[in-house]
């Protein structure tokens, strides 16, 4: 793919190209930023540029010197001693990436056939990468390793990758795309050049929706505000029956049941959440954070700082007063702790039932 397929991010593109032209290209770059801002798209476009974007193999993302690393899962069909590696899912990855570089972890989990699992990058992956990058470039140019979500490496993999970055094979460039850099080893962070990828301006998303998706200017304007700088979020809003509608129903149900102190019904609510995959559970908690923030801001009656759909605003109109200075920070802490616990494979039923009970207490604070 080429840079013109990336939504916005001209500043990062220009910086990457300038470093290359001036001979200052570091051997390891880490593009950092929130989900949906185009880090993966930038990484693939830059890798294509380095390898020759007009090359047919590059256009198909099948160039022998282009290597992708991404989180994987262990399937029941794999042997007990097998450490899953990216090559195990190369077909699924290629099919998904050729549809476009903007996709979520949940979409990737579905492509792999994963359900309630945590996708990670194993030590087997770093061993495979060492073998691949030790070979000479097939075309006599760069070898490029694109690593999606390096923060999902286990500690054994991270230590092996650190050694590879410290002593990189000749003409090898690592391009990492990271959402949570603080989860990486400090020694890795100190050996890469970090480039922060900012949220996409609303006007850029609006224009892209009009030009690439053919929607009306008014619909594009509304969606671009709700997208909050994320092209992925904008695409979600385009879909009928989006996941956010389900999350809004769950949020409304939680708050009403918590206000009414219906413990038995809250237990059933937590059991429903426990049936979701862990990635979806974390997405709901992120939605909880956003919706709670919007309810808090709604109290100030400043329309330009509130970003809600009509359905969300209809609920907030009567509920927002229950989110206030006395509980907003505690509600944030509660959701962030739940995200952490789910990420550490805690029992989801226990996490969410405790979450509901704590919500009862916090809603009473004024």
Secondary structure, 3 states (H helix, E strand, C coil): CCHHHCCCCHHHHHHHHHHHHCCCCCCEEEEECCCCCCHHHHHHHHHHHHHCCCCHHHHCCCCCCEEEECCECCCCCCCCCCCCCHHHHHHHHHHHHHCCCCCCHHHHHHHHCCCCCCCEECHHHHHHHHHHHHCCCCCCCCEEEEEECHHHECHHHHHHHHHHHHCCCCCEEEEEEECCHHHCCHHHHCCCEEEECCCCCHHHHHHHHHHHHCCCHHHHHHHHHHHCCCHHHHHHHHCCCCHHHHHHHHHHHHHHHHHHCCHHHHHHHHHHHHCCCHHHHHHHHHHHHHHHHHHHHHCCCCHHHCCCCHHHHHHHHHHHHHCCCCCHHHHHHHHHHHHHHHHCCCCHHHHHHHHHHHHHHHHCCC
